């Protein structure tokens, strides 16, 4: 019992501690040396800030609309039909989500250049939207696919007695997956709204740049905090919408999916998918073409130290995310469900806001042991991504039959024995997935880390990002290639492990 209480206490401390920097930011904007004041907020209504806010809003709406429509169609194709090579295409389409977004922007720049009509389109609204479309397309694909596995096959089988597949999809399937469609559109919207690196590289003015610039270039912390508040408000609105329309969904074990035969249109669909897959892989493949052995070796030499730090931080971060994710998921599932909303809010809060909040809250003499060390980076990983791992744990724990736990309790098994002998063994695959997701997202993290990393502790994504300002394009291409390889290698190992089982 003492172990159980200790674990619960630690998990509760983490969940309560993580949002404190965000609350502290908001509190500081309301108080000046003279006391309570809203005067700082008058600066938010500047015309230039208003235009950049509208730019971000339009960008987020466009990307959310097209990723949701196309992602839903692709999810149905990959999950509900007899389409061959669906897993192969799925692995290609999820790749852009796993790498730092600016690498895809740089890859398209290497392919198109800056001159000509396409170059002009790339460096602006349409190019930024195009790149972010590919970055966030995997979100609706994965979410809709997950919800499709939850549909009871008997519902569709019964409906097929009265209608064809087109009618079943319209009347049964799509209404049942509507929470996933709404959730994915909201997530893509807020993630696009807060994404900084792609628009920065493609020179398109968006709202997160304002806060980032005030903080890192002008060191105007008050103004940086105030300009971060609209992003925080947007995250709160999206969180409320998610709670209202999608958050009460309960997952169960995957059902056997009723497949749609598409023999008639198979080759046409495959042709379209091959074209889309080329759009994903071509710019990344071009990195290989632009990298010779000498440039690769030089990039490896220059990027070796940041790479080693990246791997070290990601390994530790993934382990922390797995451990805390499991226990936090456990207390959410068993006792404190409202903590899930807190973690969701932190996940959808733009990384710029998280980074500024961590800096202002922990950059003090009493906490320099944390802020002045790589521990602040690890804390940032927990703040941003604990929702992902805890949600995986929560879903898996909800699928373990309560009868198994009750039977163990009747035999006199203690809580720790139930955890070690029932819960953890049944959650083994989920724990591996939690660690992998924590590792990949820790590897790719850029914006938040850029705002908090101590001197001489830059990671490879930060090193590449800073080199893009005036570095050698061939060296940058080689560094990007190394980064892509480092991210995709553990995913490949995980896929082979699953296939071997």
ABEGO torsion letter per residue (X at the ends): XAAAAAAAAAAAAAAAAAAAAAAAAAAAAABBAAEBBAAAAAAAABAAAAAAAAAAAAAAAAAAAAAAAAAAAAAAAAAABABBGAAAAAAAAAAAAABBAAAAAAAAAAAAEABEAAAAAABEAAAAAAAAAAAAAAAAAAAAAAAAAABBAAAAAAAAAABBAAAAAAAAAAAAAAAAAAAAAAAAAAAAAABAAAAAAAGBBBAAAAAAAAAAAAGBAAAAAAAAAAAAAAAAAAAAAAAAAAAABBBBBBBBBBBBBAAAAAAAAAAAAAAAAAAAAAAAAAAAAABBAAAAAAAAAAAAAAAAAAAAAAAAAAAAAAAAAAAAAAAAAAABAAAAAAAAAAAABBAAAAAAAAAAAABBAAAAAAAABAAAAAAAAAAAAAAAAAAAAAAAAAABBAAAAAAAAAAGBBAAAAAAAAAAAAAAAAAAAAAAAAAAAAAABAAAAAAABBBGABBAAAAAAAAAAABBAAAAAAAAAAAAAAAAAAAAAAAAAAAAX
